[in-house]
Amino acid sequence: MAQLWGGRFTKETDQLVYQFNASISFDQKLYRQDIRGSMAHVRMLAKQKILTEEERDRILEGLEGILRDVESGELLITQEYEDIHSFVEANLIDRIGDVGKKLHTGRSRNDQVALDMRLYIRDEVQETDALLKKLLEVLLRIMKEHTETIMPGFTHLQKAQPITLAHHMGAYFEMFRRDQMRLLDLRERMNYCPLGAGALAGTTYPLDREYTAELLGFYGPMLNSMDAVSDRDYLIEYLSAMSTVMMHLSRFCEEMILWNSNEYRFVEIDDAYSTGSSIMPQKKNPDIAELVRGKTGRVYGALMSLLTTLKGIPLAYNKDMQEDKELVFDAIDTTKGCIALFTGMLHTIHFCKERMKDSARHGFTNATDAADYLVNHGVPFRDAHGIVGRLVLLCIEKGIALDDLPLEEYQKISPVFGQDVYEAISMETCVNKRLTIGGPGKEAMEQVIGIYEKYLNEM
């Protein structure tokens, strides 16, 4: 069992205890970050004359060789090591001899693992942001193509007022844009370096923590060594941000599942993102959308698990904090996979424009505009509301839309109605007269699309 400690102990750790304590099975994901952090650390040690330049060069060469061999598959990360730090250091010593033992000078596994996770999450934030950008690009393309595609807008899952598909997609653009902003905000707050904090109280070596932070792309060192080794706020924030991303994806998937149903028939999901039934040959199931919706709970669970783990931990480092990795790694992989799959599904989806417009017409989504027509002709709104309600009941009895009701039927209920009512309640009028920013009118939507294009170009 390869360990970095043991001088104080008189017998071997029990095998079950060793396996329970070991983290190599999952923290091997951090090998790039561990080696990168070690290379910055050894450069700083040489700058401070704690190591010679020759020692620095030999250690750097050894670390580069380990990284190269792991990347090529020539060197395997095996379970004989307790953790990724043990793996790197033991292999370094095997390759360059006793000078490799000097790598750990002025450093503890506590600040080392804190650094590795911070570097890893910083990389993952960037990758998640790139995936969200691709999703936003697909959404923007759909918006551009569908500024005149009329569909019903819903409240309480009831048809409410006519909108456009561009307007509907724009709501999700806003959601995922906020998700990007949360990631950017998180990256700014977490970008400080814990290396040099030691176990919890720093070190007596004359380390240059500012230099190490600069080498690793941080804004500077963390200013309290106890906080540096025990802070996991950035993981909570990242899991929270990913949970919000998943919530947005799940809402979107729920709508695609509904829209894909026989009752809606607003969309056709591409065969590549659907599956069939083992018994019912007519079925085409939206499994990818359903799985994304289902996996949302998995990411929520990781957030709640880590919050629960951290809630009772006193300062500074405690072994409980090893539990910050497996669920975080799983949540990251789950979220990134869901974003990528959903983006592909959305990119290939077919929108049934005529069906959407027909649904808006027969859902009486222009009833509010019919009431507004009366108000504009001097009828008090409360009276207009009642008049249009009676018209809707009449249309339901006849099985027709408001647009199809003859003028004489309108005038039997209110003589205020004239021939121009049909123009006033047409789907196109109902949508396009809503020109305030944020509304579904074509001019307003084109203005918003321009803002979104600029946003994506400046990212």
C-alpha positions as CSV (number, residue, x, y, z in Angstrom):
1,M,0.0,0.0,0.0
2,A,1.7,3.2,-1.2
3,Q,1.3,5.9,1.4
4,L,2.9,9.3,2.1
5,W,2.8,8.8,5.9
6,G,3.5,6.0,8.4
7,G,6.5,6.9,10.6
8,R,4.4,7.4,13.6
9,F,2.6,4.1,13.2
10,T,3.8,0.7,14.4
11,K,1.6,-1.6,12.3
12,E,-0.1,-1.7,9.0
13,T,-3.5,-0.2,8.5
14,D,-6.3,-2.8,8.4
15,Q,-7.0,-3.6,4.7
16,L,-10.7,-2.7,5.1
17,V,-9.8,0.5,6.8
18,Y,-7.3,1.3,4.0
19,Q,-9.9,0.7,1.3
20,F,-12.5,2.7,3.1
21,N,-10.1,5.6,3.6
22,A,-8.5,5.5,0.1
23,S,-9.7,7.9,-2.6
24,I,-7.7,6.8,-5.6
25,S,-10.7,5.2,-7.3
26,F,-12.3,8.6,-7.9
27,D,-9.7,11.3,-7.3
28,Q,-7.6,9.9,-10.1
29,K,-9.6,12.3,-12.2
30,L,-7.5,15.1,-10.7
31,Y,-4.1,13.8,-12.1
32,R,-3.7,16.7,-14.5
33,Q,-4.5,19.3,-11.9
34,D,-2.3,17.5,-9.3
35,I,0.7,17.5,-11.6
36,R,0.1,21.1,-12.8
37,G,-0.1,22.3,-9.2
38,S,3.1,20.4,-8.3
39,M,5.0,22.0,-11.2
40,A,4.0,25.4,-10.0
41,H,4.9,24.6,-6.5
42,V,8.4,23.4,-7.4
43,R,9.0,26.4,-9.6
44,M,8.2,28.6,-6.6
45,L,10.4,26.6,-4.3
46,A,13.4,27.1,-6.6
47,K,12.6,30.8,-7.0
48,Q,12.7,31.1,-3.2
49,K,16.1,29.1,-3.1
50,I,14.4,26.3,-1.1
51,L,15.3,24.0,-4.0
52,T,18.2,24.4,-6.4
53,E,17.6,25.0,-10.1
54,E,19.0,21.5,-10.8
55,E,16.5,19.9,-8.4
56,R,13.7,21.9,-9.9
57,D,14.6,20.8,-13.4
58,R,14.9,17.2,-12.4
59,I,11.5,17.2,-10.6
60,L,9.8,19.1,-13.5
61,E,11.2,16.6,-16.0
62,G,9.9,13.7,-13.9
63,L,6.4,15.3,-13.5
64,E,6.2,15.9,-17.2
65,G,7.2,12.3,-17.9
66,I,4.5,11.0,-15.5
67,L,1.8,13.3,-17.2
68,R,2.9,12.2,-20.7
69,D,2.9,8.5,-19.8
70,V,-0.5,8.7,-18.1
71,E,-2.0,10.5,-21.1
72,S,-0.6,7.9,-23.5
73,G,-1.8,5.0,-21.3
74,E,1.7,3.7,-20.7
75,L,1.4,4.4,-17.0
76,L,-1.8,3.2,-15.3
77,I,-3.2,4.7,-12.1
78,T,-3.8,1.6,-10.0
79,Q,-5.6,0.9,-6.7
80,E,-2.3,0.2,-4.8
81,Y,-2.0,3.9,-4.1
82,E,-4.1,5.7,-1.4
83,D,-4.8,8.8,-3.5
84,I,-3.7,10.6,-6.6
85,H,-1.1,12.6,-4.6
86,S,0.5,9.3,-3.5
87,F,0.5,8.0,-7.1
88,V,2.3,11.1,-8.5
89,E,4.9,11.4,-5.7
90,A,5.7,7.7,-5.5
91,N,6.2,7.5,-9.3
92,L,8.3,10.6,-9.2
93,I,10.6,9.1,-6.6
94,D,10.8,5.9,-8.5
95,R,11.9,7.9,-11.6
96,I,14.3,10.5,-10.2
97,G,15.3,9.1,-6.8
98,D,15.5,10.9,-3.5
99,V,15.3,14.4,-5.0
100,G,11.6,13.6,-5.7
101,K,11.0,13.5,-2.0
102,K,11.7,17.2,-1.9
103,L,8.5,18.0,-4.0
104,H,6.4,18.0,-0.9
105,T,8.4,20.6,0.9
106,G,6.2,23.4,2.3
107,R,3.0,21.6,1.3
108,S,0.4,19.4,2.9
109,R,-2.1,17.1,1.3
110,N,-4.8,19.4,2.7
111,D,-3.8,22.5,0.6
112,Q,-2.8,20.2,-2.3
113,V,-6.3,18.6,-2.6
114,A,-7.9,22.0,-2.1
115,L,-5.9,23.3,-5.0
116,D,-6.6,20.3,-7.2
117,M,-10.4,20.6,-6.8
118,R,-10.3,24.3,-7.4
119,L,-8.3,23.9,-10.6
120,Y,-10.6,21.0,-11.7
121,I,-13.8,23.0,-11.1
122,R,-12.4,26.1,-12.8
123,D,-11.8,23.9,-15.9
124,E,-15.2,22.4,-15.7
125,V,-16.9,25.8,-15.3
126,Q,-15.3,26.7,-18.7
127,E,-16.4,23.5,-20.3
128,T,-20.0,23.9,-19.0
129,D,-20.1,27.5,-20.2
130,A,-19.0,26.4,-23.7
131,L,-21.8,23.8,-23.8
132,L,-24.3,26.4,-22.7
133,K,-23.1,28.7,-25.5
134,K,-23.8,26.0,-28.1
135,L,-27.3,25.6,-26.7
136,L,-27.9,29.3,-26.8
137,E,-26.7,29.4,-30.5
138,V,-29.3,26.7,-31.3
139,L,-32.0,28.7,-29.5
140,L,-31.1,31.9,-31.3
141,R,-31.2,30.1,-34.7
142,I,-34.7,28.8,-33.9
143,M,-35.8,32.3,-32.8
144,K,-34.6,33.9,-36.0
145,E,-36.5,31.3,-38.1
146,H,-39.8,31.6,-36.2
147,T,-40.6,35.2,-35.5
148,E,-43.8,34.7,-37.4
149,T,-44.6,31.2,-36.2
150,I,-47.8,31.7,-34.1
151,M,-48.6,29.4,-31.2
152,P,-50.6,29.5,-28.0
153,G,-49.0,30.8,-24.9
154,F,-50.1,29.1,-21.7
155,T,-50.8,29.8,-18.1
156,H,-51.9,26.9,-15.8
157,L,-51.4,24.7,-18.8
158,Q,-54.4,26.4,-20.4
159,K,-54.2,28.3,-23.6
160,A,-54.0,32.0,-22.7
161,Q,-52.8,34.4,-25.4
162,P,-51.2,34.0,-28.8
163,I,-47.4,34.3,-29.0
164,T,-44.7,33.2,-31.4
165,L,-42.3,30.2,-31.2
166,A,-39.5,32.8,-31.2
167,H,-41.0,34.4,-28.1
168,H,-41.3,31.0,-26.3
169,M,-37.7,30.1,-27.2
170,G,-36.6,33.5,-26.0
171,A,-37.8,32.7,-22.5
172,Y,-35.4,29.7,-22.4
173,F,-32.6,31.8,-23.9
174,E,-33.0,34.1,-20.9
175,M,-32.8,31.2,-18.5
176,F,-29.7,29.7,-19.9
177,R,-28.1,33.1,-20.3
178,R,-28.6,33.6,-16.5
179,D,-27.0,30.2,-16.0
180,Q,-23.9,31.4,-17.9
181,M,-23.8,34.5,-15.7
182,R,-24.0,32.4,-12.6
183,L,-21.0,30.4,-13.8
184,L,-19.0,33.5,-14.6
185,D,-19.8,35.0,-11.1
186,L,-18.7,31.7,-9.5
187,R,-15.5,31.7,-11.4
188,E,-14.6,35.2,-10.3
189,R,-15.3,34.4,-6.6
190,M,-13.5,31.0,-6.5
191,N,-10.3,32.1,-8.4
192,Y,-8.0,32.4,-5.5
193,C,-5.2,29.9,-4.6
194,P,-5.1,27.8,-1.5
195,L,-1.6,26.4,-2.1
196,G,0.8,27.4,0.7
197,A,-1.8,27.1,3.4
198,G,-0.2,23.9,4.5
199,A,-2.3,21.6,6.8
200,L,-4.1,24.6,8.3
201,A,-1.5,27.1,9.6
202,G,0.8,27.8,6.8
203,T,4.5,27.0,6.9
204,T,7.8,28.4,8.2
205,Y,9.3,28.1,4.7
206,P,9.6,31.5,2.9
207,L,7.0,30.6,0.3
208,D,5.9,33.2,-2.3
209,R,2.2,32.4,-2.5
210,E,1.5,35.3,-4.8
211,Y,4.0,33.8,-7.4
212,T,2.4,30.4,-7.1
213,A,-1.1,31.9,-7.6
214,E,0.2,33.8,-10.7
215,L,1.7,30.7,-12.2
216,L,-1.7,28.9,-11.9
217,G,-3.8,31.7,-13.2
218,F,-5.4,32.8,-9.9
219,Y,-6.0,36.4,-8.9
220,G,-4.0,35.8,-5.7
221,P,-3.6,33.6,-2.7
222,M,-6.5,32.9,-0.3
223,L,-6.0,35.1,2.8
224,N,-6.7,32.7,5.6
225,S,-5.0,29.4,5.7
226,M,-7.7,27.7,7.7
227,D,-10.3,28.8,5.3
228,A,-8.1,27.8,2.4
229,V,-8.1,24.1,3.3
230,S,-11.7,23.9,4.6
231,D,-13.6,26.0,2.1
232,R,-16.0,24.1,-0.2
233,D,-18.3,27.0,-0.9
234,Y,-17.4,27.0,-4.5
235,L,-18.5,23.4,-4.9
236,I,-21.8,24.2,-3.3
237,E,-22.2,27.2,-5.7
238,Y,-21.2,25.1,-8.7
239,L,-23.6,22.3,-7.7
240,S,-26.3,24.9,-7.2
241,A,-25.6,26.4,-10.6
242,M,-25.8,23.0,-12.2
243,S,-29.0,22.2,-10.4
244,T,-30.5,25.4,-11.8
245,V,-29.3,24.4,-15.3
246,M,-30.9,21.0,-14.9
247,M,-34.1,22.6,-13.6
248,H,-34.2,24.7,-16.8
249,L,-33.5,21.7,-19.0
250,S,-36.1,19.7,-17.2
251,R,-38.8,22.3,-17.7
252,F,-37.8,22.5,-21.4
253,C,-37.9,18.7,-21.7
254,E,-41.3,18.6,-20.0
255,E,-42.7,21.0,-22.7
256,M,-41.1,19.0,-25.5
257,I,-42.6,15.8,-24.1
258,L,-46.0,17.4,-24.0
259,W,-45.6,19.0,-27.4
260,N,-44.5,15.7,-28.9
261,S,-47.7,14.0,-27.7
262,N,-50.6,13.1,-29.9
263,E,-52.8,15.6,-28.1
264,Y,-50.4,18.6,-28.9
265,R,-48.5,17.5,-32.0
266,F,-46.5,20.7,-32.0
267,V,-43.2,19.0,-32.6
268,E,-41.7,15.9,-34.1
269,I,-38.6,14.7,-32.3
270,D,-35.9,13.3,-34.6
271,D,-35.6,9.5,-34.8
272,A,-32.0,9.8,-33.5
273,Y,-33.4,11.1,-30.2
274,S,-36.4,8.8,-29.8
275,T,-36.9,5.1,-29.1
276,G,-39.7,2.6,-29.9
277,S,-41.7,0.2,-27.8
278,S,-40.9,-3.5,-27.5
279,I,-44.6,-4.3,-27.8
280,M,-46.4,-1.4,-29.4
281,P,-45.2,-0.8,-33.0
282,Q,-46.7,2.6,-33.4
283,K,-44.8,4.2,-30.5
284,K,-42.1,6.8,-30.8
285,N,-41.0,7.7,-27.3
286,P,-39.2,10.9,-26.3
287,D,-36.8,9.0,-24.1
288,I,-33.9,11.5,-24.2
289,A,-36.1,14.3,-22.9
290,E,-37.5,12.0,-20.3
291,L,-34.1,10.9,-19.1
292,V,-32.8,14.5,-18.9
293,R,-35.9,15.3,-16.8
294,G,-35.2,12.2,-14.6
295,K,-31.5,13.0,-14.1
296,T,-32.3,16.4,-12.7
297,G,-33.1,14.7,-9.3
298,R,-29.6,13.1,-9.4
299,V,-27.9,16.5,-9.6
300,Y,-30.2,17.9,-6.9
301,G,-29.2,15.0,-4.7
302,A,-25.5,15.8,-5.1
303,L,-26.1,19.4,-3.9
304,M,-28.2,18.2,-0.9
305,S,-25.6,15.5,0.0
306,L,-22.7,18.0,0.1
307,L,-24.6,20.6,2.0
308,T,-25.5,17.9,4.6
309,T,-21.8,16.7,4.7
310,L,-20.5,20.2,5.4
311,K,-23.1,21.5,7.8
312,G,-21.4,20.2,11.0
313,I,-17.7,20.2,10.2
314,P,-15.5,22.3,12.5
315,L,-12.4,24.1,11.3
316,A,-10.1,23.2,9.6
317,Y,-9.7,20.1,7.4
318,N,-11.6,16.9,8.3
319,K,-11.8,13.6,6.4
320,D,-15.5,14.1,5.8
321,M,-14.4,16.6,3.1
322,Q,-13.2,13.7,0.9
323,E,-16.9,13.2,0.2
324,D,-16.8,16.4,-1.9
325,K,-15.6,14.5,-5.0
326,E,-17.6,11.5,-6.1
327,L,-21.0,13.2,-6.2
328,V,-19.6,16.4,-7.6
329,F,-17.8,14.4,-10.4
330,D,-21.0,12.6,-11.1
331,A,-23.1,15.7,-11.1
332,I,-20.7,17.4,-13.5
333,D,-20.7,14.5,-16.0
334,T,-24.5,14.3,-15.7
335,T,-25.1,18.0,-16.3
336,K,-22.7,18.3,-19.2
337,G,-24.0,15.2,-20.9
338,C,-27.6,16.4,-20.5
339,I,-26.8,19.8,-22.0
340,A,-25.0,18.2,-25.0
341,L,-27.8,15.7,-25.7
342,F,-30.6,18.2,-25.3
343,T,-28.8,20.6,-27.6
344,G,-28.6,17.9,-30.3
345,M,-32.3,17.0,-29.8
346,L,-33.3,20.6,-30.1
347,H,-31.2,21.2,-33.1
348,T,-32.9,18.4,-35.0
349,I,-36.5,18.9,-33.8
350,H,-39.2,19.7,-36.4
351,F,-41.8,22.3,-35.4
352,C,-45.3,21.9,-36.8
353,K,-46.2,25.5,-37.6
354,E,-49.7,25.1,-38.9
355,R,-50.7,22.9,-36.0
356,M,-49.4,25.5,-33.5
357,K,-51.3,28.3,-35.2
358,D,-54.5,26.2,-35.4
359,S,-54.2,25.4,-31.7
360,A,-53.9,29.1,-30.9
361,R,-57.0,29.9,-33.0
362,H,-59.2,27.2,-31.5
363,G,-58.0,27.9,-28.0
364,F,-59.6,31.3,-27.9
365,T,-56.3,32.9,-27.2
366,N,-57.6,36.1,-28.9
367,A,-60.4,36.5,-26.4
368,T,-58.6,39.2,-24.5
369,D,-58.1,41.1,-27.8
370,A,-61.8,40.8,-28.5
371,A,-62.5,42.4,-25.1
372,D,-59.9,45.1,-25.9
373,Y,-61.8,45.8,-29.2
374,L,-64.9,46.6,-27.2
375,V,-63.0,48.7,-24.7
376,N,-61.6,50.7,-27.6
377,H,-65.2,51.3,-28.7
378,G,-66.3,52.7,-25.3
379,V,-67.5,49.6,-23.5
380,P,-66.3,49.3,-19.9
381,F,-63.8,46.5,-19.5
382,R,-65.8,44.5,-17.0
383,D,-68.8,44.5,-19.4
384,A,-66.6,43.7,-22.3
385,H,-65.2,40.7,-20.3
386,G,-68.7,39.3,-19.8
387,I,-69.7,39.8,-23.5
388,V,-66.6,38.0,-24.8
389,G,-67.2,35.2,-22.3
390,R,-70.7,34.6,-23.7
391,L,-69.1,34.6,-27.2
392,V,-66.6,32.0,-26.2
393,L,-69.5,29.8,-24.8
394,L,-71.3,30.2,-28.1
395,C,-68.2,29.2,-30.1
396,I,-67.7,26.1,-27.9
397,E,-71.3,25.1,-28.6
398,K,-70.7,25.5,-32.3
399,G,-67.3,23.9,-32.3
400,I,-65.7,26.9,-34.0
401,A,-63.1,29.6,-33.3
402,L,-63.9,33.3,-32.6
403,D,-62.4,34.1,-36.0
404,D,-65.1,31.9,-37.6
405,L,-68.1,33.2,-35.8
406,P,-70.4,35.2,-38.2
407,L,-70.7,38.9,-37.6
408,E,-74.5,38.7,-37.0
409,E,-73.8,36.4,-34.0
410,Y,-71.3,38.9,-32.6
411,Q,-73.9,41.7,-33.0
412,K,-76.7,39.7,-31.3
413,I,-74.6,39.8,-28.1
414,S,-73.2,43.3,-28.6
415,P,-74.1,45.7,-31.5
416,V,-70.8,47.5,-30.9
417,F,-69.0,44.8,-33.0
418,G,-68.3,45.7,-36.6
419,Q,-66.6,44.1,-39.6
420,D,-63.2,45.3,-38.4
421,V,-63.4,42.9,-35.4
422,Y,-62.0,40.1,-37.5
423,E,-58.8,42.1,-38.2
424,A,-58.6,43.1,-34.6
425,I,-58.7,39.5,-33.4
426,S,-56.6,37.9,-36.1
427,M,-53.6,35.9,-34.7
428,E,-51.2,38.1,-36.6
429,T,-52.7,41.3,-35.1
430,C,-52.9,39.9,-31.6
431,V,-49.2,39.1,-31.7
432,N,-47.7,42.0,-33.7
433,K,-49.4,44.8,-32.0
434,R,-47.5,43.8,-28.8
435,L,-44.5,45.9,-29.6
436,T,-43.1,46.7,-26.2
437,I,-39.7,45.2,-25.5
438,G,-40.1,41.7,-24.2
439,G,-43.3,41.0,-26.0
440,P,-44.0,38.6,-29.0
441,G,-44.4,41.2,-31.7
442,K,-42.1,40.8,-34.6
443,E,-40.4,44.2,-34.3
444,A,-39.8,43.6,-30.5
445,M,-38.5,40.1,-31.1
446,E,-36.1,41.3,-33.8
447,Q,-34.8,43.9,-31.4
448,V,-34.2,41.2,-28.7
449,I,-32.6,38.9,-31.3
450,G,-30.1,41.6,-32.1
451,I,-29.3,42.0,-28.4
452,Y,-28.8,38.2,-28.1
453,E,-26.5,38.1,-31.2
454,K,-24.3,40.8,-29.7
455,Y,-24.2,38.9,-26.4
456,L,-23.1,35.6,-28.1
457,N,-20.5,37.4,-30.2
458,E,-18.9,39.1,-27.2
459,M,-18.7,36.0,-25.1
